[in-house]
Amino acid sequence: MRALLWIVGVVAGVLILLGLLLEAARWLLIIGAIAVVVLLVLAFLRGRGVVRREGIPRR
């Protein structure tokens, strides 16, 4: 009986930790996606600024 309680406790602990890790991974993916979008917008704006300043002809 005592061994069964230990097994149930360990399984419950593993499931809780797994849930926390998955939640953290989901938030990291969301933050990473936002960072990529911001990076693309900044790169686009900086590229436009270089084109305007240096007078590179557009196609």
Backbone hydrogen bonds, N-H to C=O, Kabsch-Sander energy under -0.5 kcal/mol:
donor,donor_aa,acceptor,acceptor_aa,energy
5,L,1,M,-1.9
6,W,2,R,-2.0
7,I,3,A,-2.5
8,V,4,L,-2.6
9,G,5,L,-2.5
10,V,6,W,-2.8
11,V,7,I,-2.7
12,A,8,V,-2.5
13,G,9,G,-2.5
14,V,10,V,-2.5
15,L,11,V,-2.5
16,I,12,A,-2.3
17,L,13,G,-2.6
18,L,14,V,-2.7
19,G,15,L,-2.4
20,L,16,I,-2.3
21,L,17,L,-2.6
22,L,18,L,-2.5
23,E,19,G,-2.2
24,A,20,L,-2.5
25,A,21,L,-2.6
26,R,22,L,-2.2
27,W,23,E,-2.2
28,L,24,A,-2.4
29,L,25,A,-2.3
30,I,26,R,-2.2
31,I,27,W,-2.8
32,G,28,L,-2.6
33,A,29,L,-2.4
34,I,30,I,-2.2
35,A,31,I,-2.3
36,V,32,G,-2.2
37,V,33,A,-2.1
38,V,34,I,-2.5
39,L,35,A,-2.5
40,L,36,V,-2.4
41,V,37,V,-2.3
42,L,38,V,-2.6
43,A,39,L,-2.5
44,F,40,L,-2.3
45,L,41,V,-2.6
46,R,42,L,-2.6
47,G,43,A,-2.3
48,R,44,F,-2.3
49,G,45,L,-2.1
50,V,46,R,-2.1
51,V,47,G,-2.1
52,R,48,R,-2.3
53,R,49,G,-2.5
54,E,50,V,-2.4
55,G,51,V,-0.9
56,I,51,V,-1.0
